[in-house]
Amino acid sequence: MTGLADAALLSAVAIGSVRGSSALGAARWPRRSPRAAILLWQALGLGGGLAAIGALIELGVPPGATSVANGITQVAAAAADGRLFPVGQPVLPIFLRLASLIMGLALLARLCSVLVTSSAVVIRARRRQRALLALLGRGDPKAPGVLVVDYPAAAAYCLPGLRSRIVVSVGALDLLRPAELAAVLAHERAHLRERHDLVVLPFTALRRAFGWSRVCADAHKSVALLIEMLADDRALRARPARALAGALARFGTAGCAESAPAGALAVSGAAREGDMAARVTRIMTPVPPIALAVRVAVVCSATLIVVVPIALLVLPN
């Protein structure tokens, strides 16, 4: 019964994570505290995935198993010895357990493979971009330490990695005032410094794995917007709010929301209808972050969402 109880609890965590993701996507408080909201998004994704996998595996391991690892070992040993379907025992319960175990392991393999695939796609895209920038990029006294490309449309983005780069187009240099350009560069440096590309990568992988899921799509869009807001906040520590808001407004009116190449992060990224306006409004009319007690509650909730599935899967029954 312990395995069934653990499976029921893991199922509850998985279902709760899906419902929590829907509620978080519709909430307004994440824009007040992007860092706390991103942490909760990460916990819901990781904890929900572990719980879904764990529930299937818990239902699939033999009743006498002392742990998930022990149960999988027992099934593997029985399969090697030809004892999966002992003579005299009902076939249907054994078949259902095996089907559940296989589905759990297949889901784990799917999530791992899509994460590796997404990482490889990003690495290849960045490698191609670096090769192009080595040929086309140049320095410009208007933007020290930045690569400038002769592209008429306004574009500004960063290319994260071991050899990170910030790239702006000639169109962006012509479009932005000096103070606005400095604010944009501060925004891009925040992306690079805090490695926001690694934050959004798992959500990109989830969206790739479950393209049919509205929850995964909304999670990806929400986290993409929150990392832009987080970079905005970092840039505002050194640059005036009016300069950054003005730059975003110019990018928005110039229609360059999709200017970033694959594997890059752009100052105008995550632009759904109304997102750019929301960022400008947030910059010009800031609101205080959520209360400290609420942030502590968010951190504790995120910890529990991840720790509970891991404890149920790792600790012996």
C-alpha positions as CSV (number, residue, x, y, z in Angstrom):
1,M,0.0,0.0,0.0
2,T,2.9,2.3,0.5
3,G,3.6,2.4,-3.2
4,L,0.0,3.2,-4.0
5,A,0.0,6.0,-1.4
6,D,3.2,7.4,-2.8
7,A,1.8,7.2,-6.3
8,A,-1.3,9.0,-5.2
9,L,0.7,11.8,-3.5
10,L,2.9,12.2,-6.5
11,S,-0.1,12.4,-8.8
12,A,-1.5,15.1,-6.5
13,V,1.7,17.0,-6.8
14,A,1.7,16.6,-10.6
15,I,-1.9,17.8,-11.0
16,G,-1.4,20.6,-8.5
17,S,1.7,21.8,-10.5
18,V,-0.4,22.0,-13.7
19,R,-3.2,23.9,-11.9
20,G,-0.6,26.1,-10.1
21,S,1.0,26.9,-13.5
22,S,-2.3,28.0,-14.9
23,A,-3.0,30.2,-11.8
24,L,0.5,31.7,-11.9
25,G,0.2,32.5,-15.6
26,A,-2.9,34.5,-14.9
27,A,-1.6,36.2,-11.8
28,R,-0.4,39.9,-11.7
29,W,2.0,39.7,-8.8
30,P,4.9,38.1,-10.8
31,R,5.5,41.4,-12.6
32,R,6.2,43.0,-9.2
33,S,8.7,40.3,-8.2
34,P,10.0,38.6,-11.3
35,R,12.8,36.7,-9.6
36,A,10.5,35.0,-7.1
37,A,8.0,34.2,-9.9
38,I,10.7,32.6,-12.0
39,L,11.8,30.5,-9.1
40,L,8.2,29.3,-8.6
41,W,7.9,28.6,-12.4
42,Q,11.1,26.5,-12.3
43,A,9.8,24.6,-9.2
44,L,6.4,23.9,-10.8
45,G,8.1,22.6,-14.0
46,L,10.7,20.5,-12.3
47,G,8.5,19.3,-9.4
48,G,5.6,18.6,-11.7
49,G,7.7,16.6,-14.1
50,L,9.3,14.6,-11.4
51,A,6.0,13.9,-9.8
52,A,4.4,12.7,-13.1
53,I,7.3,10.4,-13.8
54,G,7.4,9.2,-10.3
55,A,3.7,8.4,-10.1
56,L,3.9,6.2,-13.2
57,I,7.0,4.4,-12.0
58,E,5.6,3.9,-8.4
59,L,2.5,2.2,-10.0
60,G,4.8,0.1,-12.1
61,V,7.3,-1.3,-9.5
62,P,6.5,-4.6,-7.7
63,P,4.6,-4.3,-4.4
64,G,7.5,-5.6,-2.3
65,A,10.1,-3.2,-3.6
66,T,11.8,-1.1,-0.9
67,S,12.5,1.8,-3.3
68,V,12.0,2.9,-6.8
69,A,15.5,1.9,-7.8
70,N,15.0,-1.5,-6.1
71,G,11.7,-2.0,-7.9
72,I,13.2,-1.2,-11.3
73,T,16.1,-3.6,-10.6
74,Q,13.6,-6.3,-9.7
75,V,11.7,-5.9,-12.9
76,A,14.9,-5.9,-15.0
77,A,16.1,-9.0,-13.2
78,A,12.7,-10.7,-13.8
79,A,12.8,-9.8,-17.4
80,A,16.3,-11.2,-17.8
81,D,15.3,-14.5,-16.2
82,G,12.0,-14.8,-18.1
83,R,10.0,-14.4,-14.8
84,L,7.9,-11.3,-15.8
85,F,4.7,-13.4,-16.0
86,P,5.0,-16.2,-13.4
87,V,2.8,-19.2,-14.0
88,G,-0.4,-19.2,-12.0
89,Q,-0.5,-15.4,-11.4
90,P,-3.0,-13.1,-13.1
91,V,-1.5,-11.6,-16.2
92,L,-3.6,-8.3,-16.3
93,P,-2.2,-6.7,-13.1
94,I,1.4,-7.5,-14.1
95,F,0.8,-6.1,-17.6
96,L,-0.7,-2.9,-16.2
97,R,2.2,-2.4,-13.9
98,L,4.7,-3.0,-16.7
99,A,2.8,-0.5,-18.9
100,S,2.9,2.1,-16.2
101,L,6.6,1.6,-15.6
102,I,7.4,1.8,-19.3
103,M,5.3,5.0,-19.7
104,G,7.2,6.6,-16.7
105,L,10.6,5.7,-18.1
106,A,9.6,6.8,-21.6
107,L,8.4,10.2,-20.2
108,L,11.7,10.6,-18.4
109,A,13.7,9.7,-21.6
110,R,11.5,12.1,-23.6
111,L,12.2,15.0,-21.2
112,C,15.9,14.3,-21.1
113,S,16.2,13.9,-24.8
114,V,14.3,17.1,-25.6
115,L,16.4,19.1,-23.2
116,V,19.6,17.7,-24.8
117,T,18.2,18.4,-28.3
118,S,17.2,21.9,-27.4
119,S,20.6,22.6,-25.9
120,A,22.3,21.3,-29.0
121,V,20.1,23.4,-31.3
122,V,21.0,26.5,-29.3
123,I,24.7,25.7,-29.3
124,R,24.7,25.2,-33.1
125,A,22.7,28.4,-33.7
126,R,25.2,30.4,-31.5
127,R,28.1,28.9,-33.3
128,R,26.7,30.0,-36.7
129,Q,26.0,33.5,-35.3
130,R,29.6,33.8,-34.0
131,A,30.9,32.8,-37.4
132,L,28.8,35.4,-39.1
133,L,29.7,38.1,-36.6
134,A,33.4,37.3,-37.1
135,L,32.8,38.3,-40.8
136,L,30.2,41.0,-40.5
137,G,30.7,42.6,-37.1
138,R,32.8,45.7,-36.5
139,G,33.5,48.1,-33.7
140,D,31.9,51.6,-33.5
141,P,32.8,54.5,-31.2
142,K,29.1,55.0,-30.5
143,A,29.0,51.6,-28.8
144,P,32.3,50.6,-27.2
145,G,32.9,46.9,-26.7
146,V,29.9,46.0,-28.8
147,L,29.7,44.4,-32.3
148,V,27.9,46.5,-34.9
149,V,26.4,45.0,-38.0
150,D,25.3,46.9,-41.1
151,Y,21.6,46.1,-40.9
152,P,19.1,48.9,-41.6
153,A,16.4,47.6,-39.2
154,A,16.8,48.4,-35.5
155,A,18.1,45.3,-33.6
156,A,19.9,44.8,-30.3
157,Y,20.6,41.5,-28.7
158,C,23.2,39.5,-26.8
159,L,24.7,36.1,-27.6
160,P,25.3,34.3,-24.3
161,G,28.0,31.6,-23.8
162,L,31.7,31.4,-23.0
163,R,32.4,34.0,-25.6
164,S,29.4,36.2,-25.1
165,R,28.7,39.1,-27.4
166,I,26.4,42.1,-27.5
167,V,25.3,43.0,-31.0
168,V,23.5,46.1,-32.3
169,S,22.6,47.1,-35.8
170,V,23.3,50.3,-37.6
171,G,19.5,50.8,-37.6
172,A,19.5,50.8,-33.8
173,L,22.4,53.3,-33.6
174,D,20.5,55.6,-35.8
175,L,17.2,55.1,-33.9
176,L,18.4,55.5,-30.3
177,R,19.7,58.5,-28.5
178,P,23.0,58.0,-26.6
179,A,21.3,57.6,-23.2
180,E,18.8,55.1,-24.7
181,L,21.5,53.1,-26.3
182,A,23.4,53.0,-23.0
183,A,20.2,51.7,-21.2
184,V,19.8,49.0,-23.9
185,L,23.4,47.8,-23.5
186,A,22.9,47.7,-19.7
187,H,19.8,45.5,-20.3
188,E,21.8,43.1,-22.5
189,R,24.7,43.0,-20.0
190,A,22.2,42.0,-17.4
191,H,21.1,39.0,-19.5
192,L,24.7,37.9,-19.9
193,R,25.7,38.4,-16.3
194,E,22.8,36.5,-14.9
195,R,22.7,33.8,-17.7
196,H,19.0,34.3,-18.4
197,D,19.4,32.0,-21.4
198,L,19.9,29.0,-19.0
199,V,16.7,30.1,-17.2
200,V,14.5,30.0,-20.3
201,L,16.1,26.9,-21.9
202,P,14.2,24.2,-19.9
203,F,10.9,26.0,-20.7
204,T,11.9,26.0,-24.4
205,A,12.5,22.2,-24.1
206,L,9.1,21.7,-22.4
207,R,7.4,23.6,-25.2
208,R,9.2,21.5,-27.7
209,A,8.3,18.3,-26.0
210,F,4.6,19.2,-25.5
211,G,3.8,21.6,-28.3
212,W,0.1,20.8,-27.9
213,S,0.1,21.9,-24.2
214,R,-1.3,25.4,-23.6
215,V,0.2,25.2,-20.1
216,C,3.7,24.7,-21.4
217,A,3.3,27.4,-24.1
218,D,2.0,29.9,-21.4
219,A,4.9,29.0,-19.1
220,H,7.5,29.6,-21.8
221,K,5.9,33.0,-22.7
222,S,5.6,34.1,-19.1
223,V,9.2,33.2,-18.2
224,A,10.5,34.9,-21.3
225,L,8.7,38.1,-20.3
226,L,9.8,37.9,-16.7
227,I,13.5,37.6,-17.6
228,E,13.1,40.7,-19.7
229,M,11.6,42.5,-16.7
230,L,14.4,41.2,-14.6
231,A,17.0,42.6,-17.0
232,D,15.0,45.9,-17.1
233,D,15.3,46.1,-13.3
234,R,19.1,45.4,-13.4
235,A,19.6,48.1,-16.1
236,L,17.6,50.6,-14.0
237,R,20.2,50.4,-11.3
238,A,22.6,52.3,-13.5
239,R,20.5,54.0,-16.1
240,P,17.5,56.4,-16.0
241,A,14.1,54.9,-16.3
242,R,13.1,57.4,-19.0
243,A,16.0,56.3,-21.2
244,L,15.2,52.6,-21.0
245,A,11.4,53.2,-21.5
246,G,12.2,55.5,-24.4
247,A,14.4,52.8,-26.0
248,L,11.7,50.2,-25.6
249,A,9.0,52.5,-27.0
250,R,11.2,53.2,-30.1
251,F,11.9,49.5,-30.6
252,G,8.2,48.8,-30.3
253,T,7.2,51.4,-32.8
254,A,10.0,50.4,-35.2
255,G,8.5,46.9,-35.3
256,C,11.6,45.0,-34.4
257,A,10.2,42.6,-31.7
258,E,11.4,39.5,-33.6
259,S,14.9,40.8,-34.3
260,A,16.9,38.4,-32.2
261,P,18.3,35.3,-34.0
262,A,18.0,31.8,-32.6
263,G,19.9,31.3,-29.4
264,A,20.1,35.0,-28.5
265,L,18.2,37.3,-26.1
266,A,17.0,40.7,-27.3
267,V,15.9,43.8,-25.5
268,S,12.7,43.6,-27.4
269,G,12.2,39.9,-26.8
270,A,9.2,38.0,-25.5
271,A,7.0,40.5,-27.3
272,R,3.4,39.4,-27.3
273,E,0.7,42.0,-27.9
274,G,0.8,44.4,-24.9
275,D,4.0,43.0,-23.4
276,M,6.2,45.9,-24.5
277,A,3.7,48.4,-23.3
278,A,3.5,46.5,-20.0
279,R,7.3,46.8,-19.6
280,V,7.3,50.5,-20.4
281,T,4.4,51.1,-17.9
282,R,6.2,49.1,-15.3
283,I,9.4,51.1,-15.8
284,M,7.8,54.5,-15.7
285,T,5.3,53.8,-12.9
286,P,7.0,51.3,-10.7
287,V,5.2,49.4,-8.0
288,P,6.8,48.0,-4.9
289,P,7.7,44.3,-4.9
290,I,5.5,41.8,-3.0
291,A,6.0,41.7,0.8
292,L,8.9,39.9,2.2
293,A,6.7,37.4,4.0
294,V,5.0,36.6,0.7
295,R,8.4,36.1,-1.0
296,V,9.5,33.8,1.8
297,A,6.3,31.8,1.3
298,V,7.0,31.6,-2.4
299,V,10.5,30.3,-1.8
300,C,9.2,27.7,0.8
301,S,6.4,26.6,-1.6
302,A,8.9,26.2,-4.5
303,T,11.2,24.2,-2.2
304,L,8.4,21.8,-1.2
305,I,7.2,21.3,-4.7
306,V,10.6,20.0,-5.7
307,V,11.7,18.3,-2.4
308,V,8.5,16.2,-1.9
309,P,8.7,14.2,-5.2
310,I,12.5,13.7,-4.8
311,A,12.0,12.4,-1.2
312,L,9.2,10.1,-2.3
313,L,11.3,8.7,-5.1
314,V,14.7,8.4,-3.3
315,L,13.9,7.5,0.3
316,P,13.1,3.8,1.0
317,N,9.5,2.8,1.5
